[in-house]
């Protein structure tokens, strides 16, 4: 009964580890009390010693199991988020950085006068309204690509800024799922603590920075 | 010497339980689970695995951009409480109660519930091999995750080198037969790189390797003036 109250009240408030800890603690106290009560009932000291040893073993392994599982409670989440960050970063590099280097190549190969003009001529479809950079995912989705039919959103937000005077284009990418290093960081799109990258293209090259 | 048939029968029943309980637990926990529905959760001597299962489902939801569901009060979460009651309270209690009754009995006959207590306590002891197995499996999981992480780092760093090579060619027309990765002036490269022979300024083939993983190598084709700049292959 006490174990039940100790388990279900924390569970109701979402504190499932606390609930299990209380239930286990009460279970172990019960087991210890039962063992001490039974001492006088055993005729053989050897039998009591064996039972005592087994109870200690069970209590010890319950504690180890709980401590191990509690210590590794976020292992899967951390691992999956790390994988997601690698994927987000890889997709963005392939999508944005490749294009910016292609524009850089076109600029230098054809002796163009302006990086911004070269970008506008070679990749006009990427530059959306209100500073929104249209990613490959968005373009393929909009064109009705069947391989995108089951994916609603890639959870990666792209933006751009053009500085005509400096002849420079910046593409800022913020992810909805992958977390950045600083949980308090204010992201470009208004989110907080998310993974954010910035690519800067000018005639000197393409600069890649992880802002958070 | 006189043997009590009743005592021998008791030993035989306990021996039978020592075989049947582990066998039953083995089948319940494996592919040959014969219990219907979610009854199997009753026979879980490590209740925290249920929480880890919820955490994994939440992690998958977050990975896919969905909201985590948390810890709902369901049969699975309730079964955790029942596990504690069954293995740490009810089983030992029945064993003790049955023993106490048998001691007072002239023939020392064990009541039926004593056998239930024995069966539950045998199950309770299974936390020992279950936890040892879990620790071993987790070590292997960590090792596999480490290997996978290193492979990802190799691919990521190779892409970085690939982009730098493309820029080096575009900006400095620097890729020729004498080109080396050191020409890129990239600091803190963790892995070993080589530029494969036969390259030209329109197709450069790079490869990355790690002496700690001699069986794993990734190659990358770099086409500096192409829209599809990098293509990686294992």
Interface residues (C-beta under 8 A of the other chain):
Chain A: X3 X4 X7 X8 X11 X12 X14 X16 X17 X19 X20 X23 X24 X26 X27 X28 X30 X31 X34 X37 X38 X41 X43 X54 X55 X57 X58 X61 X62 X64 X65 X66 X68 X69 X70 X72 X73 X74 X76 X77 X79 X80 X81 X82 X83 X84 X86 X89 X90 X93 X94 X97 X98 X99 X101 X102 X104 X105 X106 X108 X109 X153 X155 X176 X177 X204 X205 X206 X208
Chain B: X46 X47 X48 X49 X51 X52 X54 X55 X56 X58 X59 X60 X62 X63 X65 X70 X71 X73 X77 X80 X81 X84 X85 X87 X88 X89 X92 X93 X96 X99 X100 X103 X124 X125 X127 X128 X130 X131 X134 X135 X138 X145 X149 X152 X155 X156 X159 X163 X166 X167 X170 X171 X224 X225 X226 X227 X228 X229 X230
